[in-house]
Amino acid sequence: MKSQHPDKNMTERGMEHSAQGKMDNVKGKLKDAAGGLTGDAKLQAEGKMDQVKGKTKDTIGKIERKIGEHDSRHE
C-alpha cells in the first residue's frame, strides 16, 4: 500500500490503517447481516468483501506500527 501521507511516520500510518480496517470490517459485518436478513445475496457478498478489505487494512496497519516501533528504537 503506497503511502498517501508522506509526512506521517509508520506508526501513525499504521494506526490510521488499522482504524480504517476496523471500520470497514464492521461495515462489512452489518452489510452481511442485512443481506442475510433480507435475502439480498449481492449485499451479503459486498459485506463479506468489505470484511476482507477491513482485515487486510488492519493487518497492514499492524505491520506498519511494528516497523515504526522498530525504527524509533533504532534512531
Secondary structure by P-SEA (a helix, b strand, c coil): cccccccccaaaaaaaaaaaaaaaaaaaaaaaaaaaaaccaaaaaaaaaaaaaaaaaaaaaaaaaaaaaaaaaac
